[in-house]
Amino acid sequence: MTDSPEYLKKRAFFDSLLTIYGRKPVLEALEDNSLPVHKLHLADSNRKDQLISRIEQLAAERKIEIAHWDRKGLSRISKNARQDQGVALDLALPHYGTAERFLRESGDDAFELLALDGITNPQNLGMIIRSACAGGIDGIILPRKGCAQIDPLVIKASVGTLFKTRILRCDQLAPVLQEFAERGARVCALSSHAEDTLRTIDDKTPTVFVLGNETHGVSPAVAKACTHRLRIPMQNGVESLNVAITAALISFRHQY
């Protein structure tokens, strides 16, 4: 049965897998013994240079399974044939999963999440992850389409905090936000035209803060799923902030 304990356990494990690619990011992950590695993927066409040799050595020392692929097979694993450099690595991260699973398992506990709607700049995504991790946000909802995806640039910008942050994947953001709202969560879009500010909301209600695209803001479908609008008060005629700065202000608003 698909809902058997064994199936659910297996599904949870595969939901926790994060595949990274690129020789340097993979090497750095293998060098960090605190990161649980599931499998290393290598292209048969790789030249045996110093980096590949070191990657293979570390995998052997850590007794990590190595799968060899032709270039087309590896590109299906990495989902980025142009930048994977013939190397991909599956990490089994305990904080990596799906938004739907988080919602099912959260119960009545209060939580604070960031939801990203069309954040396309990898540098912004990495900095958002870093701020959320440092500020104690409970997780980041990251759609599989429409946003920058986790790649070497994001990993570098996050300065390693990606591996410590709860990343919650979903296919489409609007239906997931509607489900959160139906379960009693407050879903807040950041808007410069809102009447309420960050200071006006209490901390007892589960809350999802929605951050929109760097240029166009929150998309219409996602805006429709939001239950509240919030703004960050600004002076001197400034209308908006960089989305990564906004994420930092949300993440640290209780710290000082």
Disulfide bonds with the S-S distance in Angstrom:
none
